[in-house]
Structure formats: C-alpha cells, structure tokens
Amino acid sequence: MTGPEQPRRSGLRDPQRSVRSLGAATLAIEALVLLLAIQPIRVVGADLGGAAIGAVVGLAVLAAVLAGMMRRPWAWHAGTVLQGLLLLAGLLHWSLFVLGVIFALVWGYALHVRRVILG
C-alpha cells in the first residue's frame, strides 16, 4: 500500500522516455500532415500562394527538428510556440488555421498527459 506521502507511480518503466516519445510522435505526425496537406489545400483553395506554401514547409521542418530534440527541456515550450505559429499561419489561408486548432488541441492533450505522468 502506498501512503499519501508517496507519489503515485505511473506503472511505466521509464516515464520520462514515454512522455518524450509522445511529444516526438505528436510533432512527427504534425510535420507529415503539414507536408501532405499542401496539395489538397492548393486544389481546394486556389489562393494558396508561395508564402503560404513556404510557411507550411518551414513549420513542417521545424516540427520534425523539434521531434528529434524532445530530450531538451525547452523543446516542450518550443512545441507550444510552434502551435501558435501554425495558428498564425491561418492568416495566410483558412485551412492552416483549422490545422492549427486541431494540432493545438492534440498538443494540449500531450502536455496534459505529460503533467499527469510526470507530476
């Protein structure tokens, strides 16, 4: 039995690694979705210009780089900034704002899981 003075264990062998993997997977999926979304966005909304495509590619590269740097404590904060930048990219095209909302919610859930597991 654990007393009230002992922290609750998550049951994971390496909670830090599990949480890092969650963050990295979230960012890697975000990078992939951003890159795969370029062509459908161009087809649906013909007003997607070079600046918007450049922003999407830049954000995808940033997400991929951050996915590889999740061992660094600041990477979680940078991931949060990335979500804000994606929301701002919505000024270039409305569909980028929609993707920003979706991934901000996913990232918020990842931060919640991190807080619950690591305390």
C-alpha positions as CSV (number, residue, x, y, z in Angstrom):
1,M,0.0,0.0,0.0
2,T,1.2,3.5,-0.8
3,G,0.6,6.2,1.7
4,P,-0.4,9.7,1.0
5,E,3.2,10.9,1.3
6,Q,4.4,8.7,-1.6
7,P,4.0,9.9,-5.2
8,R,1.7,7.8,-7.3
9,R,3.7,5.7,-9.8
10,S,2.6,5.6,-13.4
11,G,3.4,2.0,-14.0
12,L,5.7,2.8,-16.9
13,R,9.3,1.5,-16.8
14,D,10.7,4.9,-17.9
15,P,8.0,7.6,-17.7
16,Q,10.4,10.3,-19.0
17,R,11.1,8.3,-22.1
18,S,7.4,7.5,-22.7
19,V,6.5,11.2,-22.4
20,R,9.3,12.2,-24.7
21,S,8.2,9.6,-27.2
22,L,4.6,11.0,-27.1
23,G,5.8,14.5,-27.8
24,A,8.1,13.4,-30.6
25,A,5.4,11.3,-32.2
26,T,2.9,14.2,-32.0
27,L,5.4,16.5,-33.7
28,A,6.4,14.0,-36.3
29,I,2.8,13.3,-37.3
30,E,2.2,17.1,-37.4
31,A,5.1,17.5,-39.8
32,L,3.9,14.7,-42.0
33,V,0.3,16.0,-42.1
34,L,1.5,19.5,-42.9
35,L,3.6,18.3,-45.9
36,L,0.8,16.1,-47.1
37,A,-1.8,18.9,-46.8
38,I,-0.1,21.2,-49.3
39,Q,-1.6,19.7,-52.5
40,P,-5.2,19.3,-51.2
41,I,-5.1,22.8,-49.9
42,R,-3.9,24.0,-53.3
43,V,-6.7,22.1,-55.0
44,V,-9.5,23.2,-52.7
45,G,-8.4,26.8,-52.2
46,A,-6.6,28.1,-55.3
47,D,-5.4,31.2,-53.4
48,L,-2.6,29.3,-51.6
49,G,0.4,31.3,-52.6
50,G,4.1,30.8,-52.4
51,A,4.3,32.5,-48.9
52,A,1.7,30.0,-47.5
53,I,3.5,27.0,-49.0
54,G,6.8,28.3,-47.7
55,A,5.3,28.7,-44.2
56,V,3.8,25.2,-44.3
57,V,7.2,23.7,-45.3
58,G,9.0,25.8,-42.7
59,L,6.6,24.7,-40.0
60,A,6.9,21.1,-41.0
61,V,10.7,21.2,-40.9
62,L,10.5,22.9,-37.5
63,A,8.2,20.2,-36.2
64,A,10.5,17.5,-37.5
65,V,13.5,19.1,-35.9
66,L,11.7,19.6,-32.6
67,A,10.6,15.9,-32.7
68,G,14.2,14.9,-32.7
69,M,15.1,17.3,-29.8
70,M,12.5,16.2,-27.3
71,R,15.3,15.3,-24.8
72,R,15.9,19.0,-24.3
73,P,13.6,20.5,-21.6
74,W,12.9,23.6,-23.8
75,A,11.6,21.5,-26.7
76,W,8.2,21.3,-25.0
77,H,8.0,25.1,-24.9
78,A,9.2,25.4,-28.5
79,G,6.5,22.9,-29.5
80,T,3.9,25.1,-27.9
81,V,5.3,28.1,-29.8
82,L,5.1,26.0,-33.0
83,Q,1.3,25.5,-32.4
84,G,0.9,29.3,-32.1
85,L,2.9,29.8,-35.3
86,L,0.6,27.4,-37.1
87,L,-2.4,29.3,-35.8
88,L,-0.9,32.5,-37.1
89,A,-0.3,30.8,-40.5
90,G,-4.1,30.8,-40.6
91,L,-3.8,34.4,-41.7
92,L,-2.3,33.1,-45.0
93,H,-5.1,30.5,-45.6
94,W,-8.1,29.5,-43.5
95,S,-7.2,25.8,-43.8
96,L,-3.9,26.4,-42.0
97,F,-5.9,27.9,-39.1
98,V,-8.1,24.7,-39.0
99,L,-4.9,22.5,-38.9
100,G,-3.6,24.9,-36.2
101,V,-6.6,24.4,-34.0
102,I,-6.5,20.6,-34.4
103,F,-2.9,20.3,-33.6
104,A,-3.1,22.8,-30.7
105,L,-5.7,20.6,-29.2
106,V,-3.6,17.5,-29.7
107,W,-0.5,19.2,-28.3
108,G,-2.6,20.4,-25.3
109,Y,-3.6,16.8,-24.7
110,A,0.1,15.7,-24.9
111,L,1.0,18.4,-22.3
112,H,-1.8,17.2,-20.1
113,V,-0.6,13.6,-20.3
114,R,3.0,14.8,-19.6
115,R,1.8,16.6,-16.5
116,V,-0.2,13.6,-15.2
117,I,2.6,11.1,-15.7
118,L,5.5,13.2,-14.5
119,G,3.6,15.2,-11.9
